[in-house]
Amino acid sequence: MKTIKNVILLGLALVWGALAQAQIDPVNADGLAIGGYDVVAYFSGKPQKGTKAHAAKHNGATYYFATKANKDAFTKSPSSYLPEFDGYCAWGVGEKQAKFPINPETFDIIDGKLYLFFNGDFNGKPFNTFPDWSNRTTQLEKAAHANWPKVKNSK
């Protein structure tokens, strides 16, 4: 029985490892947030990478910005630009009560808030959480906000 449990746990670890390689963590091991994407730029409708020249720290993470103006906007009001659910996949929090890595190019803005999503390969097949989110936005957004306090402190 213990061997079966270990095999299952190893399998889950391998699946999660493959999943994580296809996507990025909201804050990587070096402390870079959202893969270096400019969180302010999302609000103009097009995600874009920032640069080290326009970097700012917030809550231990480093954020890159495409312009000085974007950096200044963020430093004046970080909460206006930070993604919901600490940058984890909104669908994952709402549908699966879990933290999924994200693809910084897949996003939604709802009521002035940034939501990010998983969009990549899962077990060698394309898997994009955004279409389901789009079809059930109200339901999944409500569930995600209800689930987040419990999910936030999970590993």
Disulfide bonds with the S-S distance in Angstrom:
none
